[in-house]
Amino acid sequence: MNALEGRLQRIGGACGLLFLISLYIGFLADTGDVDPVTASRADVAEFMAQHATNTFSRFMIGISAVFLVWFVAALAERIRTAAGRGVLGTTVLGGGLLWAGLILTGSAGYLSTQFPQLRQVSEETANAMWATQLAPGLTMGLAQAVVYSAVAIAALAARALPRWIGWLSAALAVLATASVLDPLTRDGLPAIAGVLAWALGIVWVIATSMALITTGAARVEATASASPSPATP
């Protein structure tokens, strides 16, 4: 890894933190939601007509996907450096791109419902559009599990990251997979898995981002110290 790659790894780590910040700004700006399981078609249509202020919320969530791409790209490169250019780094990158794509799809689906000319659509059309923006969230846990599982193997087998991050990633892979059932059951173990996946996922993003920033900075300093000094006349 040269100095440029070290700097890019630091940028990728910073983007991980920005991903988390922009994502939660979007969540905090959300003015409410309707239950996708129990809400009637009339409730959905009314919500869509009255909550145009959610546009900022979904925009920020969409922006978070851009930071996520840079973050997983830097993480994948870190894994390739430690484990070789094989399956693990490619899996992290592919899973991360799928994760970001699902975030963007959900945000775009919601934003499309906020055009003024769409607020007078029939209940059937409103519900179809609502389902379009909800659907990506139902499978996002699987995309996250792809990233977590590959990071777990890379950390535990190739020491690409601290081992505790590897164990945390392994646990998150299981929780993220189980959480996929949460929107359907709304109670029991999938719901608990979903809550734990959110809470531990925050810890994972912060820890992994800081690991990228720290090692990237160390690589830049090591490269600078190893560079020959200019010859003096």
Secondary structure, 3 states (H helix, E strand, C coil): CCHHHHHHHHHHHHHHHHHHHHHHHHHHCCCCCCCCCCCCHHHHHHHHHHCCCHHHHHHHHHHHHHHHHHHHHHHHHHHHHHHCCCHHHHHHHHHHHHHHHHHHHHHHHHHHHHCHHHCCCCHHHHHHHHHHHHHHHHHHHHHHHHHHHHHHHHHHHCCCCCHHHHHHHHHHHHHHHHHCCHHHHCCCHHHHHHHHHHHHHHHHHHHHHHHHHHHHHHHHHHHHHHCCCCCCC
